[in-house]
Amino acid sequence: MRGRVLALAGAGYNALVAVFYLLAGFIADISKPSIAVTLAGVTGLALLGIVRIFWPTKAMRDAVDDAYVVAGPVAETVTAPKSAVFDAEPTVISSPDDPEPEPQAPREQRIRERNYAPTIEVTLPPPPADGDEPKVFPSGEFWEQFRP
């Protein structure tokens, strides 16, 4: 059932994209392309704002909590989300059946290990000594020395 719902949503999305491309093309034909792009952006932001107003955030959060949160005194309460900072630590919900988590290295060390790139040492040959000039071949003669 979930696959059918996702396929229907994908088909609807693709149909809307095609309609809006045609509409933007029509507007670009009767006016300037920059006006069509601006109207498309403003329309997208307006639709996103409308969806945000009516999005069932609380109902979805309650449904997820009902499905996945362990009931009883062992479960920790998940509070309001932290700020959307990239490096926020995740909230851990545990049960008595979970093994003890292994201690983690400090956050800065984990980031350094994750971003570690090995260095490669390259040894260059010494520069030619005075008087040692590189051998210069006229066009095509270089390959002639390798022919049998």
N, C-alpha and C positions, 0 to 999 in steps of 0.2 A: 504494500500500500504506500509506503514512504517513497519508493521509487516512482510510482505514478504521480504522486503529489509534486515531487521535485521535477519530473519531466514536464508536467503541466505548468509549473512556475517558470521553468526555463523557456518553454514555448511562448508563454505570455510575455516574458521579458524580451525575447528576440523579436516578437511582433511589435512591441512598443518601441524598441530601438529602430526598427525599420520605419515605422510611422513617423517618429521624430526626426529621423534623417531626411525623409521625404519632405516633411514640413520645413525643416531648416533649409533644405535646398530650394524649396519654393520661395521662402522669405528672402534667401540670398539672391534669387533671380529677379524678384521685384524690387529689391532694395540693394544695399551694400552687404557683402559677406560679413563685414565686421558687426553689422546690426544683427544678423542672424546668429552669430556666435554669442553676442551679448545677450540676446533674448533667450537662447538655449541655456546659458549659464544661470540667468535670473530665474527661468522656469524651473530648472533643476533644483536650485536652492529653495524656491518656494514650495515645491513638492516635497523636498526633504523636510522642511519645517512643518508642513502639514502632517507628514507621516510621524515625525517626532512627537507632535502634540498628542496624537491618538494611539501611539504605540503602547501596547499593554505590558509595560516593563514590570510592574508589580505582579501581575498575574503570571507572567513567564518566570519570574524569580521564585514565586511561591510554588509553581509546578516543578521547577528544577529542585528546589529544596525538598519537596515532598518525595521526589523520585530518588534523590541521591544522598541526602543528609541522614546520618545515623540518628535515630530517635532515642531519647533518653538523656540521663544526666551526663553521659560521657561526651556527647557531641559538644563542640564549641560553637558558640553563636557567631555567625558570620555577620560582621557589622557592615556599615556602609563602605563602599569601595574606597580605596585610597586614591590619591590623585593619579592621573594617568601618566606617571613618570615611568620611563623605560626600565629603571633599575629597582622598582618596588619589589619587595620580598613577597612571595606567594603566601596565602593563608593556608595552613595545614589543618585538616580535620582528621582526627584519628579515632580509632576504637580500641578497646582493650585487646583485641585479637591481633593488632598490628605489631610487628616486631619493633624494637627500639630503633629509631633512625640512627644511621651512622653520623658521627660528628662531621661537620663540614668545615672546610678551610675558611678563613675570613673572606669576605666578599671581594676585596681587592685582589687577593691571590687567585680566586676562581676566575676573575675577569682576565688577569694576566695569563693564566694557563689556557683559557679559552682562546685568547687572541695571540697565542705564541706562534711565531713563525720561525722555523730553524734558519740559521744563517749559513751561507755557503761561502767557504773561503776559496778564493781564486788566486792562484799563483801565476803571475805573468812572467814571460821570459824576460831576461835582462835586455835593455836597449842595446842596439848594435854599437860596437866600439868605434872609435874614430877611424875613418877610412873604410869601414865595412858598410858598403852601400847595398841596399837590397837589389837583387838581380832584376833588371827590367827587360821584358820581352816585348818585341813589336807585336802588333795584333796577330793572333793566331799561332805564333811560335811557341807559346807556353804549352799548348796541348800537343804539339809535335814531339816533344821530348818523351811523352808517355806512349806513343804509338810503337807497336812492335816492329 
